[in-house]
């Protein structure tokens, strides 16, 4: 599917062997091979002298049924033999769409607006009118503004509109060709330049034609016009000044007939000889009750009665006393309305004062409520803070007290342990100096252990020696020192270590390393 909207380009065509060109048009191209519908249009924006908006788009509708063939090709320039074409002869700068039609395109303009363009739009308007009279139009698009997929689809257009593909050629898309949807829903209309020009030519011919017959019949036409005008004036005067007769029952038909006959007879008696020949001939009915008019073919038309003057229509209603009474009534009414107006103004002032007072009261009430609510909320928050603060203070104090107690115990235990270790170190140094080297199971070691002062010293020594011997490659010096410190603080752990096998010993060493690491991290975070 191809759907190009308002793509700028250039158009070229020929009129009476002269090539014309305009760069101010845009192309709307829609082709849907699935639904077999298509529609093309060229548009140009013109500025009109009258109406709003001033800037409107004029369209050239190209219907698919009117397309005889559609050619697509690449060209270097829409203008033949240009300097650019000579400088770069092999450069394809444009895609040319050539529409060969059986009917010229339709020029579409806004409804109920005179097509009078301003000076700057006259050239474009003239180009659109000229395009609406030709059947061969070429439109040039810039390939750089079109995707590769669209260019490939445009190349397939000649096969879609070929003469060999008559039965499957696209039809006009109804919605896109609708004139009702144009110009913001105001609708458009098709303007045919040839019809408009021929109508103007016929008008000029009629105005410049011979006037002998007109002058010859002018007297008769004027007399007839004056006669018809006078008749219409009399009819309008009679209908405006007279009154309709009341509706009568069938019992009064005989009285109406007799009165009509009586008036007719009196009119005949008073008529002059010249008027008798022009009066209507009244023929009675079979029962003799009603007069009947003769046919116009038997009698001549009557002469028109004289036109009544203004004095004939004057009645008693034009009495000056009545006008004076009406004037007094109007003055009284005006005075009453003025009094009512003053009352309304006074009431309006009172209502405005009440509204102003109500607004002030509302503002004062809003401010008072805000202050009271704010004060109460602050008071409740203070009470809540006091209650919760006391509990928190007590809990924090107890927690601090417990923590300090635990820290003091640990420090005292560490001091005592350090003193014991110092004594152990002193004894070991003396033993080393006396025997040379301590080896587990030797006589010197047994003599040293026999002289141990601290309880569990032998187990601690054996555990430390085994940890150094077994896990020296698995632990760093810092981790080894932490394990020894742990054994120093927990001598019974050394006893358990010595009593276990190899697997449990490794498990205990891992636990001691993790325990010492947690204690150290907690102490650093506390400080």
PyMOL commands that set and color helices and strands:
alter all, ss='L'
color gray80, all
select helices_A, chain A and resi 64-66+83-87+119-131+143-145+148-155+157-160+163-165+183-185+193-208+212-241+250-270+273-276+310-313+316-318+320-435+443-450+457-470+477-489+491-499+502-526
alter helices_A, ss='H'
color red, helices_A
select strands_A, chain A and resi 2-15+18-32+37-47+55-62+67-75+94-101+106-110+136-142+171-172+188-191+282-284+291-293
alter strands_A, ss='S'
color yellow, strands_A
deselect
rebuild
show_as cartoon
